[in-house]
Amino acid sequence: MISNKHKLSLILSMLLLSCSMWNEDSESTINPLVGTWNVTTYKYFFENLDCSGDTEMELVVDSLEQIAEYGLDEYQLKLTITIDSYIIAINTVSTDTSFVREEIISTGIWKEINDQFCIIWDMGDGDDFWISGGGDGCDACRDYTINDDEFKMTAYNCPIPPFPDMNVPCQISTFVKN
């Protein structure tokens, strides 16, 4: 029978061995997209159709004054990206004309294809997945950049949040990591 002292020594030895085997330069490092991200801004109506040049419109989600211009009391988009390639999107909206706070949760799988961020959304029956921007009418794959705790995604042919009926040629969404 192994004493508690020996068990503790064995556990500590295993931990030290596992830590010494970790190679920071190996491919086993975690993708920097893994984590929870909150949208902070949307930029749209750019000088050029490829989202370059000056922008005419920017929605700062944390600004109560700006979202009030859209008739909203609250607007949030939170993405949780897991190490095993799952994505959970939670979109929360409440308007100034309703007492209802609407929360839409979408799940899917994310993949990096040709250096783009692509999402395959779950259709709801557990087996059926479809490639799209989450039912928002956007193109399936999006250009993106990540710099520390900031993630920018460029989407083409998408509706303007929070207006699902008005598409723009391109928009840049900026997210920060929780």
C-alpha positions as CSV (number, residue, x, y, z in Angstrom):
1,M,0.0,0.0,0.0
2,I,1.3,3.4,-1.0
3,S,1.3,6.1,1.7
4,N,-0.1,9.6,1.2
5,K,3.4,11.0,1.2
6,H,4.5,8.6,-1.6
7,K,1.3,9.4,-3.6
8,L,2.0,13.1,-3.3
9,S,5.6,12.6,-4.5
10,L,4.4,10.5,-7.4
11,I,1.8,13.1,-8.5
12,L,4.4,15.9,-8.2
13,S,6.9,13.9,-10.2
14,M,4.3,13.3,-13.0
15,L,3.4,17.0,-13.1
16,L,7.1,18.0,-13.4
17,L,7.7,15.4,-16.1
18,S,4.6,16.5,-18.1
19,C,5.7,20.2,-17.7
20,S,9.2,19.4,-18.9
21,M,7.8,17.6,-22.0
22,W,5.8,20.6,-23.1
23,N,7.4,22.3,-26.1
24,E,6.3,25.8,-26.7
25,D,7.4,25.7,-30.4
26,S,5.4,22.5,-31.1
27,E,2.2,22.4,-33.1
28,S,0.4,21.5,-29.9
29,T,0.0,25.1,-28.8
30,I,-3.5,26.4,-28.5
31,N,-5.0,28.5,-31.3
32,P,-5.2,32.2,-30.2
33,L,-8.8,32.3,-31.3
34,V,-9.8,29.9,-28.5
35,G,-11.6,31.8,-25.8
36,T,-14.6,34.1,-25.3
37,W,-14.9,37.3,-27.4
38,N,-17.2,40.2,-27.2
39,V,-18.0,42.5,-30.1
40,T,-17.0,46.1,-29.5
41,T,-17.5,47.8,-32.9
42,Y,-18.9,47.3,-36.3
43,K,-17.5,49.5,-39.2
44,Y,-19.4,49.6,-42.5
45,F,-19.9,51.8,-45.6
46,F,-16.3,52.1,-46.5
47,E,-14.7,54.3,-49.2
48,N,-14.0,51.1,-51.2
49,L,-16.0,47.9,-51.5
50,D,-13.2,45.8,-50.0
51,C,-13.4,47.5,-46.6
52,S,-10.5,49.7,-47.2
53,G,-10.2,53.5,-46.9
54,D,-12.2,55.7,-44.6
55,T,-15.4,54.4,-43.1
56,E,-18.6,56.5,-43.0
57,M,-20.4,54.5,-40.3
58,E,-19.2,52.9,-37.1
59,L,-21.4,51.4,-34.3
60,V,-19.7,51.2,-30.9
61,V,-21.7,48.6,-29.1
62,D,-20.6,49.7,-25.6
63,S,-22.0,53.2,-26.3
64,L,-25.5,53.5,-25.0
65,E,-25.9,56.7,-27.0
66,Q,-25.0,55.0,-30.3
67,I,-27.2,52.0,-29.8
68,A,-30.1,54.2,-28.8
69,E,-29.9,55.8,-32.2
70,Y,-30.8,52.3,-33.6
71,G,-33.7,52.1,-31.1
72,L,-31.9,49.7,-28.8
73,D,-31.4,49.5,-25.1
74,E,-28.9,46.7,-25.4
75,Y,-26.9,44.9,-28.1
76,Q,-24.3,42.2,-27.5
77,L,-22.6,39.5,-29.5
78,K,-20.4,37.0,-27.7
79,L,-18.5,34.3,-29.4
80,T,-17.0,31.4,-27.4
81,I,-14.5,29.3,-29.4
82,T,-13.4,26.1,-27.9
83,I,-10.1,24.1,-28.3
84,D,-12.0,21.3,-30.1
85,S,-13.3,23.6,-32.8
86,Y,-16.8,24.4,-31.5
87,I,-18.3,27.9,-31.6
88,I,-21.2,29.3,-29.5
89,A,-22.6,32.6,-30.6
90,I,-24.9,34.5,-28.2
91,N,-26.6,37.5,-29.7
92,T,-28.6,39.6,-27.2
93,V,-30.9,42.5,-28.2
94,S,-33.5,44.6,-26.4
95,T,-35.3,47.5,-28.0
96,D,-36.6,50.7,-26.4
97,T,-40.1,49.8,-27.5
98,S,-40.3,46.3,-25.9
99,F,-39.9,44.8,-22.5
100,V,-38.6,41.6,-24.0
101,R,-34.8,40.9,-24.0
102,E,-34.2,38.6,-27.0
103,E,-31.3,36.2,-26.8
104,I,-30.4,34.0,-29.8
105,I,-27.9,31.2,-29.2
106,S,-26.3,29.5,-32.3
107,T,-23.8,26.6,-32.2
108,G,-21.5,25.2,-34.8
109,I,-18.0,24.3,-35.8
110,W,-15.3,26.7,-36.9
111,K,-12.5,25.9,-39.3
112,E,-9.6,27.8,-40.8
113,I,-9.8,27.4,-44.5
114,N,-7.3,29.2,-46.8
115,D,-6.4,31.6,-44.0
116,Q,-10.1,32.5,-43.5
117,F,-12.4,32.0,-40.5
118,C,-15.2,29.7,-41.6
119,I,-18.2,28.6,-39.6
120,I,-20.4,25.5,-40.2
121,W,-23.6,26.3,-38.2
122,D,-25.7,23.6,-36.6
123,M,-29.2,23.6,-38.1
124,G,-30.8,22.4,-34.9
125,D,-31.4,18.7,-35.3
126,G,-28.0,17.6,-34.2
127,D,-26.9,16.1,-37.6
128,D,-27.5,18.9,-40.0
129,F,-24.9,21.5,-40.4
130,W,-24.6,24.3,-43.0
131,I,-21.9,26.7,-44.0
132,S,-22.9,30.3,-43.6
133,G,-22.6,33.3,-41.4
134,G,-25.0,31.9,-38.8
135,G,-28.2,32.4,-40.7
136,D,-27.3,36.1,-41.1
137,G,-27.1,36.0,-44.9
138,C,-23.3,36.5,-44.9
139,D,-20.7,34.8,-47.0
140,A,-19.4,31.6,-45.2
141,C,-15.8,32.4,-44.8
142,R,-14.3,35.7,-43.5
143,D,-10.9,37.3,-43.5
144,Y,-9.6,37.9,-40.0
145,T,-6.7,39.2,-38.0
146,I,-5.8,38.6,-34.4
147,N,-3.5,40.8,-32.3
148,D,-3.2,39.7,-28.7
149,D,-6.7,40.2,-27.2
150,E,-8.2,41.8,-30.3
151,F,-9.9,39.9,-33.1
152,K,-11.1,41.6,-36.3
153,M,-13.3,39.8,-38.8
154,T,-14.1,41.2,-42.3
155,A,-17.4,39.9,-43.6
156,Y,-18.8,40.5,-47.1
157,N,-22.4,40.9,-48.2
158,C,-23.9,41.0,-44.7
159,P,-26.7,42.8,-43.0
160,I,-25.9,45.6,-40.7
161,P,-26.3,44.7,-37.0
162,P,-28.9,45.2,-35.7
163,F,-30.8,45.6,-39.0
164,P,-31.2,42.1,-40.6
165,D,-32.9,43.5,-43.7
166,M,-30.2,45.9,-44.9
167,N,-27.0,44.3,-46.4
168,V,-23.7,46.2,-46.9
169,P,-20.9,45.1,-49.2
170,C,-18.5,44.6,-46.3
171,Q,-18.1,45.3,-42.6
172,I,-15.4,44.9,-40.1
173,S,-16.3,43.5,-36.6
174,T,-13.9,44.1,-33.8
175,F,-14.0,41.7,-30.8
176,V,-12.0,41.8,-27.5
177,K,-11.2,38.7,-25.4
178,N,-12.8,38.3,-22.0
